């Protein structure tokens, strides 16, 4: 996919990177990426995907902008309070990069709707804030054969991984699923929501930017993606650690007894 003269100048710092270059930038331009949530993680993620020249960004979120969002959801501004987040995010993308198409979905993603929506995109980045959505998204990505970048925020910590369970590793074993990493959701009430526990605003910026990096790296195919690795960030001690995890043959998606 050819780049215009304006795009060549806009993406000049990508084009001089041998790991990206013209072919990589063309792949970014041709890509369709679905972002789940336009909140703390989705805000920086969407901005950096737009700046990088992702051709089409889909955004699904059913929430509206509130004043308490603005401490971390930097794609929205004070005049956006009361607006649908997908509309506010769309306008921010258009201001940043007119070469990017935005598809908005003002709805809550469910297990029933995930499959049909995800199948229309090349890959997915999940910035949702609950386990029900994360399981629905990861299951749908598995069945649709789409790579998934998924992250989560705590009060001062975050985690990030990339999932390609429809493919195999170098030894021929299936890549792990989200259910290999988290077989079961935590008991109800054991994880306090953001409104009760709080969250460090800049942490969302760090993790959302790392999500964008994983998406860009997956599309352009440079470096080593976080497949089978969970990146954990602790801002209290500023420690970055990576935990390896593998395929669990008991998982219900591609485990030994899956489908039986």
Beta strands, then each sheet from edge to edge (+ up, - down):
strand 1: 32-36
strand 2: 56-60
strand 3: 101-105
strand 4: 123-126
strand 5: 147-153
strand 6: 157-163
strand 7: 229-234
strand 8: 239-244
sheet 1: 3+ 2+ 1+ 4+ 5+ 6- 7+ 8-
end
